[in-house]
Amino acid sequence: MTLSLPVAGYRPAPDGTHPPLDFAGYRSTGLRAPSQAPIVVRHRLTEVTGPLLAGDRIGPSDHDLTTQHAGEALGQRIIVFGRVLDSDGRAVPDTLVEIWQANAAGRYAHARDNWPAPLDPNFTGGGRVVTDARGNYSFTTIKPGAYPWGNHHNAWRPAHIHFSLFGRAFTQRLVTQMYFPDDPLFAQDPIFNSVPDPKARQRMISTFDLDATRPDRALAFRFDIVLRGREQTPFEEPHE
Ligand SMILES: O=C(O)c1ccc(O)c(O)c1
């Protein structure tokens, strides 16, 4: 289900870009998908202006998830970076990019995650940055591990990082997941495959970038995010 609203200059993503809210193979969507038609709420000033979420909300270690504690996080260090773009490839500056992820063993630092993989006392798995004038963002983190999640027999999530972004308005929030190239777990993952268009699925997969690696320190993966238009990154949540 997509909410298409008549906003000036708005270009909807082609059909098949976003997952349906209820996808048979992804069991928990059946419980939380709305059972009634959406009510379209007219956009007023609050919805089409702001949010102003940058400035002093960002802490000095928020961009580096490997150094947020007394010791260094365990695992393969990676830089995850890219640009946030609007339709027509325009940069989206000053936008809040937040990530959350499992540790190198595939375990979240969360009370509800009781999979018996080790927790890392030096890794919480949350980060946030604001894009610069050219729409660039960059995090240093740890490559997350895959984990089993009980959706179906022997179900494993491919390694992924969750992203939340705000565009130029609260109504442009995007929640998505970034994957890593050539993951052998894609074929059996209903969350990845709930995006109908195979080309749109590819836009959730980062690319390895040797030039962006930090020698003797960290590998690098590029993930550009497009908030609107034909090349839109798939969203997880209801959207414009
Ligand atoms: O929606 C869920 O149930 C669910 C489960 C496991 C995940 O890794 C996830 O991203 C979502």
The ligand as an SDF file (V2000), in Angstrom:
LIG
                    3D

 11 11  0  0  0  0  0  0  0  0999 V2000
    9.9650   -7.2080   11.7510 O   0  0  0  0  0  0  0  0  0  0  0  0
   10.5430   -8.1420   12.2860 C   0  0  0  0  0  0  0  0  0  0  0  0
    9.9370   -8.9980   12.9080 O   0  0  0  0  0  0  0  0  0  0  0  0
   12.0090   -8.2360   12.1110 C   0  0  0  0  0  0  0  0  0  0  0  0
   12.7070   -9.3350   12.5570 C   0  0  0  0  0  0  0  0  0  0  0  0
   14.0830   -9.4210   12.3640 C   0  0  0  0  0  0  0  0  0  0  0  0
   14.7480   -8.4030   11.7270 C   0  0  0  0  0  0  0  0  0  0  0  0
   16.0610   -8.4290   11.4860 O   0  0  0  0  0  0  0  0  0  0  0  0
   14.0420   -7.2890   11.2960 C   0  0  0  0  0  0  0  0  0  0  0  0
   14.7290   -6.3030   10.6760 O   0  0  0  0  0  0  0  0  0  0  0  0
   12.6820   -7.2010   11.4780 C   0  0  0  0  0  0  0  0  0  0  0  0
  1  2  2  0
  2  3  1  0
  2  4  1  0
  4  5  1  0
  4 11  2  0
  5  6  2  0
  6  7  1  0
  7  8  1  0
  7  9  2  0
  9 10  1  0
  9 11  1  0
M  END
$$$$
